[in-house]
């Protein structure tokens, strides 16, 4: 039993998806559909840069999704590996949740691209530059980091934003509060604290304006039940009901990405292998969470071919 999983922001790089488009008409058609939905050549930015423009949240989110769906299109149309036949669950890290829903037939590709463009733009605009920050606190468990964030807030916002893996938890909030959390983490035995190179403090209450914008957009978006259950970020539990999915996608903007728990949930429900499409960032996390459950990854044509050979 497998789960198909999709990465979040940070897996973008100049040249992403170019080899897929060159090698496969189905991948090329996916990128063209995203370009048309956005009314611009996002694919050119993906393939030629500049990197600083690609890294902007408003561009990175639909770009990462496009590569994941292009990989899936090649698998399904050229290798005959259909997600509905091979996957028991889908899941994605933050924006990857939208890719997962698109992959499972819940959202159309054009709608997914437009939603992620809006989401990325709204998240970028929610907090003025320099006001917020995010930091990874390494070597501490989620409960300890949650307590550190509460102590560090001191009237500001500081929250555990991403529970990525065992000993890898990210805090998000006002820049001063995040700095206090990093200092507190040292006293609690953290192995290391790293300020993340992000443009806004994602997955904390400062993102409420973005959550409101996402809620308005999702209310109008056509959403079908996914062909396989989505394991949601904010509950770490399977969901198929469309109204519930809409609600959880809105909550996710300000809520904690419970990735570690999501992986444990899928393993407990019988998943014996993960297939990561569109990046190679979730595999290392999963190895820290469930070392005995293998992950195969693909973000290019050789990776897709290897997956097809492994699970056909």
URDA-V225430 format. One record per pair of residues at least 4 apart in sequence whose ideal C-beta (glycine too) atoms are under 6 Angstrom apart, sorted by sequence separation. I is the first residue (numbers start at 1). GAP is how many residues later the second one is. D is the distance in Angstrom with one decimal. If there is no record, write none. Layout:
# URDA-V225430
i={I & I}
gap={GAP & GAP}
d={D & D}
This chain:
# URDA-V225430
i={7 & 17 & 20 & 38 & 44 & 59 & 73 & 74 & 75 & 83 & 92 & 107 & 116 & 127 & 140 & 148 & 164 & 173 & 186 & 207 & 214 & 226 & 251 & 258 & 267 & 287 & 299 & 308 & 54 & 55 & 81 & 92 & 101 & 102 & 107 & 127 & 140 & 153 & 173 & 185 & 201 & 239 & 266 & 298 & 21 & 35 & 75 & 76 & 101 & 152 & 163 & 239 & 276 & 298 & 20 & 21 & 35 & 92 & 102 & 171 & 231 & 232 & 276 & 34 & 35 & 92 & 137 & 162 & 185 & 45 & 91 & 149 & 160 & 161 & 229 & 230 & 286 & 298 & 21 & 90 & 102 & 149 & 171 & 149 & 160 & 161 & 182 & 229 & 296 & 31 & 274 & 283 & 90 & 158 & 159 & 90 & 98 & 146 & 159 & 226 & 234 & 283 & 296 & 145 & 158 & 225 & 157 & 232 & 46 & 157 & 225 & 234 & 280 & 98 & 156 & 234 & 158 & 223 & 233 & 276 & 280 & 83 & 279 & 142 & 156 & 234 & 273 & 274 & 275 & 276 & 277 & 278 & 149 & 236 & 158 & 263 & 267 & 145 & 153 & 233 & 152 & 236 & 236 & 263 & 267 & 142 & 263 & 139 & 152 & 173 & 218 & 17 & 18 & 152 & 172 & 236 & 260 & 16 & 138 & 172 & 68 & 72 & 172 & 173 & 218 & 231 & 34 & 137 & 149 & 152 & 172 & 69 & 148 & 61 & 65 & 136 & 231 & 14 & 31 & 215 & 231 & 134 & 135 & 148 & 214 & 14 & 148 & 134 & 30 & 211 & 214 & 30 & 69 & 12 & 133 & 161 & 211 & 27 & 30 & 135 & 161 & 210 & 211 & 144 & 133 & 159 & 27 & 207 & 208 & 26 & 27 & 135 & 157 & 207 & 12 & 26 & 137 & 157 & 157 & 205 & 17 & 20 & 24 & 140 & 9 & 12 & 16 & 26 & 62 & 65 & 139 & 12 & 139 & 11 & 17 & 137 & 138 & 62 & 138 & 203 & 61 & 62 & 137 & 135 & 136 & 61 & 135 & 6 & 58 & 134 & 57 & 58 & 134 & 57 & 58 & 57 & 134 & 132 & 132 & 37 & 127 & 127 & 132 & 38 & 33 & 37 & 124 & 33 & 37 & 123 & 4 & 34 & 38 & 127 & 126 & 4 & 126 & 2 & 126 & 2 & 8 & 3 & 4 & 5 & 6 & 7 & 8 & 9 & 1 & 8 & 123 & 8 & 122 & 7 & 6 & 122 & 6 & 6 & 119 & 162 & 163 & 164 & 165 & 160 & 163 & 118 & 115 & 111 & 106 & 106 & 106 & 165 & 164 & 104 & 105 & 166 & 104 & 165 & 166 & 104 & 165 & 100 & 97 & 90 & 89 & 89 & 90 & 91 & 87 & 57 & 89 & 84 & 94 & 93 & 91 & 89 & 72 & 71 & 71 & 68 & 68 & 67 & 86 & 71 & 81 & 75 & 79 & 74 & 81 & 71 & 75 & 3 & 3 & 11 & 1 & 5 & 1 & 11 & 1 & 2 & 3 & 4 & 5 & 7 & 6 & 7 & 2 & 7 & 7 & 5 & 23 & 19 & 20 & 19}
gap={4 & 4 & 4 & 4 & 4 & 4 & 4 & 4 & 4 & 4 & 4 & 4 & 4 & 4 & 4 & 4 & 4 & 4 & 4 & 4 & 4 & 4 & 4 & 4 & 4 & 4 & 4 & 4 & 5 & 5 & 5 & 5 & 5 & 5 & 5 & 5 & 5 & 5 & 5 & 5 & 5 & 5 & 5 & 5 & 6 & 6 & 6 & 6 & 6 & 6 & 6 & 6 & 6 & 6 & 7 & 7 & 7 & 7 & 7 & 7 & 7 & 7 & 7 & 8 & 8 & 8 & 8 & 8 & 8 & 9 & 9 & 9 & 9 & 9 & 9 & 9 & 9 & 9 & 10 & 10 & 10 & 10 & 10 & 11 & 11 & 11 & 11 & 11 & 11 & 12 & 12 & 12 & 13 & 13 & 13 & 14 & 14 & 14 & 14 & 14 & 14 & 14 & 14 & 15 & 15 & 15 & 16 & 16 & 17 & 17 & 17 & 17 & 17 & 18 & 18 & 18 & 19 & 19 & 19 & 19 & 19 & 20 & 20 & 21 & 21 & 21 & 21 & 21 & 21 & 21 & 21 & 21 & 22 & 22 & 23 & 23 & 23 & 24 & 24 & 24 & 25 & 25 & 26 & 26 & 26 & 27 & 27 & 28 & 28 & 28 & 28 & 29 & 29 & 29 & 29 & 29 & 29 & 30 & 30 & 30 & 31 & 31 & 31 & 31 & 31 & 31 & 32 & 32 & 32 & 32 & 32 & 33 & 33 & 34 & 34 & 34 & 34 & 35 & 35 & 35 & 35 & 36 & 36 & 36 & 36 & 37 & 37 & 38 & 39 & 39 & 39 & 40 & 40 & 42 & 42 & 42 & 42 & 43 & 43 & 43 & 43 & 43 & 43 & 44 & 45 & 45 & 46 & 46 & 46 & 47 & 47 & 47 & 47 & 47 & 48 & 48 & 48 & 48 & 49 & 49 & 50 & 50 & 50 & 50 & 51 & 51 & 51 & 51 & 51 & 51 & 51 & 52 & 52 & 53 & 53 & 53 & 53 & 54 & 54 & 54 & 55 & 55 & 56 & 58 & 58 & 59 & 60 & 62 & 62 & 62 & 63 & 63 & 64 & 66 & 66 & 67 & 67 & 68 & 69 & 73 & 73 & 74 & 74 & 75 & 76 & 76 & 76 & 77 & 77 & 77 & 79 & 79 & 79 & 79 & 81 & 83 & 83 & 84 & 84 & 85 & 85 & 86 & 86 & 86 & 86 & 86 & 86 & 86 & 87 & 87 & 87 & 88 & 88 & 89 & 90 & 91 & 93 & 94 & 95 & 95 & 95 & 95 & 95 & 96 & 97 & 99 & 102 & 110 & 117 & 118 & 120 & 120 & 121 & 122 & 122 & 122 & 123 & 123 & 123 & 124 & 124 & 130 & 136 & 138 & 139 & 140 & 140 & 140 & 141 & 142 & 142 & 143 & 163 & 166 & 171 & 177 & 205 & 206 & 207 & 209 & 210 & 211 & 225 & 227 & 227 & 229 & 229 & 230 & 231 & 233 & 233 & 263 & 268 & 268 & 269 & 269 & 270 & 270 & 271 & 271 & 271 & 271 & 271 & 271 & 272 & 272 & 273 & 274 & 275 & 277 & 278 & 281 & 281 & 282}
d={4.4 & 5.9 & 5.8 & 5.6 & 5.6 & 5.8 & 5.7 & 5.1 & 5.1 & 5.0 & 2.6 & 5.2 & 6.0 & 5.0 & 4.5 & 6.0 & 4.5 & 4.7 & 5.9 & 5.9 & 6.0 & 5.5 & 4.7 & 5.8 & 5.5 & 5.7 & 5.9 & 5.4 & 5.5 & 5.8 & 6.0 & 4.1 & 4.0 & 4.7 & 4.6 & 4.5 & 5.2 & 4.4 & 5.6 & 3.7 & 5.2 & 5.2 & 4.1 & 3.0 & 5.3 & 5.4 & 4.5 & 5.3 & 4.8 & 4.7 & 5.5 & 5.8 & 4.9 & 4.6 & 3.9 & 4.4 & 5.6 & 5.2 & 5.9 & 5.8 & 5.5 & 5.2 & 5.6 & 5.9 & 5.4 & 3.9 & 5.3 & 4.0 & 5.1 & 5.5 & 5.7 & 4.5 & 5.8 & 4.9 & 3.8 & 5.5 & 4.9 & 5.1 & 5.5 & 4.0 & 4.3 & 5.4 & 4.9 & 5.3 & 5.9 & 3.7 & 4.2 & 5.1 & 5.4 & 4.4 & 5.7 & 4.0 & 5.9 & 6.0 & 5.8 & 4.8 & 5.3 & 4.8 & 5.8 & 6.0 & 5.5 & 5.0 & 5.7 & 5.1 & 3.8 & 5.2 & 3.9 & 4.6 & 5.0 & 5.4 & 5.9 & 4.8 & 4.4 & 5.6 & 4.0 & 5.2 & 3.8 & 4.6 & 5.0 & 5.8 & 6.0 & 5.7 & 5.3 & 4.7 & 4.2 & 4.3 & 5.4 & 4.2 & 5.7 & 4.1 & 5.7 & 5.8 & 5.1 & 4.3 & 5.5 & 5.6 & 4.9 & 4.1 & 5.4 & 4.7 & 5.1 & 3.6 & 4.5 & 4.6 & 5.6 & 5.4 & 5.9 & 5.1 & 3.9 & 5.6 & 4.9 & 5.6 & 4.4 & 3.9 & 4.3 & 5.1 & 5.4 & 5.2 & 5.9 & 6.0 & 4.3 & 5.2 & 5.6 & 5.0 & 5.9 & 4.9 & 4.5 & 5.5 & 5.7 & 5.6 & 4.0 & 5.8 & 5.3 & 4.6 & 4.4 & 5.0 & 5.9 & 4.1 & 5.8 & 4.5 & 5.8 & 5.7 & 5.6 & 4.8 & 5.6 & 5.1 & 5.8 & 4.6 & 5.3 & 5.5 & 5.5 & 4.3 & 5.9 & 5.7 & 4.2 & 3.7 & 4.0 & 4.0 & 5.0 & 5.2 & 5.6 & 5.2 & 5.2 & 5.9 & 4.3 & 4.2 & 5.9 & 5.0 & 5.9 & 4.3 & 5.3 & 5.3 & 5.6 & 4.8 & 4.5 & 5.6 & 4.5 & 5.3 & 5.3 & 5.4 & 4.5 & 5.0 & 4.9 & 5.2 & 5.3 & 5.6 & 5.4 & 4.5 & 4.7 & 5.6 & 5.0 & 5.6 & 3.1 & 5.6 & 5.8 & 5.2 & 4.9 & 4.4 & 4.6 & 5.8 & 4.2 & 5.3 & 5.3 & 5.7 & 4.7 & 4.0 & 5.0 & 4.6 & 4.0 & 4.4 & 4.2 & 4.5 & 5.1 & 5.6 & 5.8 & 4.7 & 5.7 & 5.8 & 3.0 & 3.7 & 5.2 & 5.9 & 5.7 & 5.7 & 5.2 & 4.3 & 5.7 & 6.0 & 5.5 & 5.8 & 5.6 & 4.5 & 5.8 & 5.1 & 5.2 & 4.5 & 4.5 & 5.8 & 4.4 & 5.6 & 3.7 & 4.3 & 5.1 & 5.1 & 3.9 & 5.7 & 3.8 & 6.0 & 4.6 & 5.1 & 4.4 & 4.8 & 3.9 & 5.3 & 3.7 & 3.9 & 3.8 & 5.0 & 5.4 & 4.5 & 5.4 & 5.3 & 5.6 & 5.6 & 4.8 & 5.2 & 5.9 & 5.5 & 5.8 & 5.3 & 4.2 & 4.2 & 5.4 & 3.6 & 4.9 & 5.0 & 5.0 & 4.1 & 5.9 & 5.5 & 5.3 & 5.8 & 5.7 & 5.8 & 5.9 & 5.5 & 5.5 & 4.2 & 5.1 & 5.9 & 5.3 & 4.4 & 5.4 & 5.6 & 5.5 & 5.5 & 5.6 & 4.2 & 5.8 & 4.8 & 2.8 & 4.5 & 5.8 & 5.2 & 5.4 & 5.9 & 3.5 & 5.0 & 5.6 & 5.3 & 5.9 & 4.9 & 4.7 & 3.4 & 4.8 & 5.4 & 5.3 & 4.9 & 5.6 & 4.7 & 5.4 & 4.9 & 5.1 & 5.7 & 5.5 & 3.4 & 5.7 & 4.8 & 5.4 & 5.5 & 4.6 & 5.0 & 5.6 & 5.2}
